[in-house]
Amino acid sequence: MKFKKKYKRFHDFEKKVVDQYVDVYANKAVRKLGYRRANWLPLVQVLITIMCILNVFACIARPDFLTGLVCVLAIFYLSDNEEINRDKFRLLPLL
């Protein structure tokens, strides 16, 4: 089943919060910087790269290979932009 059909109330609440609050404030902040709209893909790619670098340093002290795996999968996932949509994009931070 699709996520929207299976968890309709959760999906509606999440869409309402993101559409009314997160997108509005993010677009206001981006307009102050001189852009028209927020471009989330490059921002998420930079944040995932930073997380991957920090994870490499953290693995020296304590082995944690699951986070590294998630970083690599996220990079592969975001590299294929043709099939990415808003719902799939939002599932990435949950990993």
C-alpha positions as CSV (number, residue, x, y, z in Angstrom):
1,M,0.0,0.0,0.0
2,K,1.0,3.5,-0.5
3,F,2.0,5.6,2.5
4,K,-0.7,8.2,1.7
5,K,-3.5,5.6,1.7
6,K,-2.3,3.6,4.6
7,Y,-1.6,6.5,7.0
8,K,-3.9,9.2,5.7
9,R,-4.2,11.1,8.9
10,F,-0.5,11.2,9.5
11,H,0.2,12.2,5.9
12,D,-2.5,15.0,6.0
13,F,-1.0,16.4,9.3
14,E,2.5,16.2,8.0
15,K,1.6,17.9,4.7
16,K,-0.4,20.6,6.5
17,V,2.6,21.4,8.9
18,V,5.2,21.4,6.1
19,D,3.1,23.4,3.7
20,Q,1.9,26.0,6.2
21,Y,4.9,26.4,8.4
22,V,8.2,25.0,7.2
23,D,7.8,26.1,3.5
24,V,6.5,29.5,4.4
25,Y,9.3,30.4,6.8
26,A,12.0,28.7,4.7
27,N,10.8,30.7,1.6
28,K,10.8,34.0,3.7
29,A,14.4,33.3,4.8
30,V,15.5,32.5,1.3
31,R,13.8,35.7,-0.1
32,K,15.9,37.7,2.3
33,L,19.0,36.1,0.8
34,G,17.8,37.2,-2.7
35,Y,16.4,34.0,-4.1
36,R,12.8,33.3,-5.2
37,R,12.2,29.9,-3.6
38,A,14.1,27.5,-1.4
39,N,16.0,24.8,-3.4
40,W,16.1,21.9,-1.0
41,L,18.1,19.4,-3.0
42,P,21.6,21.1,-2.9
43,L,21.0,21.9,0.8
44,V,20.2,18.3,1.7
45,Q,23.2,17.1,-0.4
46,V,25.6,19.4,1.5
47,L,24.1,18.4,4.9
48,I,24.4,14.7,4.1
49,T,28.0,15.2,3.0
50,I,28.8,17.0,6.3
51,M,27.0,14.2,8.2
52,C,29.1,11.6,6.4
53,I,32.4,13.4,7.2
54,L,31.4,13.8,10.8
55,N,30.5,10.1,10.9
56,V,33.9,9.1,9.6
57,F,35.5,11.0,12.5
58,A,33.0,9.5,15.0
59,C,33.8,5.9,13.7
60,I,37.4,6.4,14.9
61,A,36.2,6.6,18.5
62,R,33.2,4.2,18.3
63,P,32.4,2.0,15.4
64,D,29.0,2.9,14.0
65,F,28.7,1.7,10.4
66,L,24.9,2.0,10.1
67,T,25.1,5.8,9.8
68,G,27.7,5.6,7.2
69,L,25.6,3.2,5.2
70,V,22.6,5.6,5.4
71,C,24.9,8.4,4.2
72,V,26.0,6.4,1.2
73,L,22.5,5.3,0.4
74,A,21.3,8.9,0.7
75,I,24.0,10.1,-1.8
76,F,23.0,7.4,-4.3
77,Y,19.3,8.2,-3.8
78,L,19.8,12.0,-4.3
79,S,22.0,11.5,-7.3
80,D,19.1,10.0,-9.3
81,N,16.9,13.1,-9.6
82,E,14.5,11.8,-12.2
83,E,12.4,9.6,-10.0
84,I,12.5,11.7,-6.8
85,N,9.3,13.2,-5.6
86,R,8.3,15.1,-2.5
87,D,7.2,12.1,-0.5
88,K,10.4,10.1,-1.2
89,F,12.5,13.2,-0.4
90,R,10.8,13.5,3.0
91,L,11.5,9.9,3.9
92,L,15.3,10.5,3.7
93,P,15.7,12.2,7.0
94,L,13.8,9.4,8.7
95,L,16.6,7.0,7.9
